[in-house]
C-alpha cells in the first residue's frame, strides 16, 4: 500500500517544488485536480520526471456530474472527464475518482423528494459509466467510482451499491474508490465491506472521522488496512482531508507517520 496526497493550501504552487514537498512529507505520489492536469500538463509532466514523484490519480476538476439531473451538465462531465483521462494516461496516472454526484441532492435534507426516480438514477449512471468504461479502455486508465455519504449524494452511498452497478453493467475499466470518511458513516462493518468487494477496489481515500488528518480523530484504520491487505490491495491510499493545528506542515507529517505505523501493523 502506497500513500498519496491531494493538494494543500500550504503546498507551493510551482509543481517541482510541490512534488518535492510531497516527497519530503513522506508520500509516494500526488493526486492531482483534473482541471489543473489539463491546463498545466507540461508543467506537471516535467515535475514528475525531475522529482520522481508519480501522479497516482486524478480527483475532480470537471463540470457537472455523471449522474447530473441536467442532461447538458452530464454531457459536460463526460466530455471533461475524457479530456482528463487522455492526460492521465499520458502521465501514468491510474485513473480518475468519480462519484455519482456531490452536493446535488440528499434524501436526508429538504426538499427530501428528488426530481428523478431511483430507477431513472440507475439508468443514468449505467449509461454514464458505460461511456466512461469505453473511454478508460481507450486511454489506458480506470474509472475509480466513489460512493459518498448520504448527506453528500443520494444515489450511491455504499461499496456494495457501487459493486452492484459495476457488475450489472459488466464494466471492465470501472473500479471502486473506498473512502474511509464516507465508509465510517455508511458501512455497518468497514472491513467486511472491503472484503466483499475484493479486487473491485482500485483506490482508497483517507481522512479521519471528522474529515481532518488521520490520527486526529477516532477512526479505526488498522482493521480497514488489514482487510485491504487480505484482498491483496497494493494501490494508492490518497489523503483527502483538511489539516488541523497551528503548524499544518508539522501536523501533516505526523499524520503520515501515524498511517505508516497503522500499515506496519498489518503488513509484515
Buried (B, 14 or more C-beta within 10 A) or exposed (E): BBBBBBBBEEBEEEBBEBBBBBBEBBBBBBBBBBBBBBEBBEBBBEBBEEBEBBBBBBBBBBBBBBBBBEEEBBBBBBEBBBBBBBBBBBBBBBBBBBBBBEEBBBEEEEEEEBEBEEEEBBEBBBBBBEBBBEBBEEBBBBBBBBBBBBBBBBBBBBBBBBBEBBEEBEBEBBBBBBBBBBBBBBBEEBBEBBBBBEEBBBBBBBBBBBBBBBBBBEBEBBBBBBBBBEBEBEBBBBBBBEBBBEEBBEBBBBBBEBBEEBBEEBEE
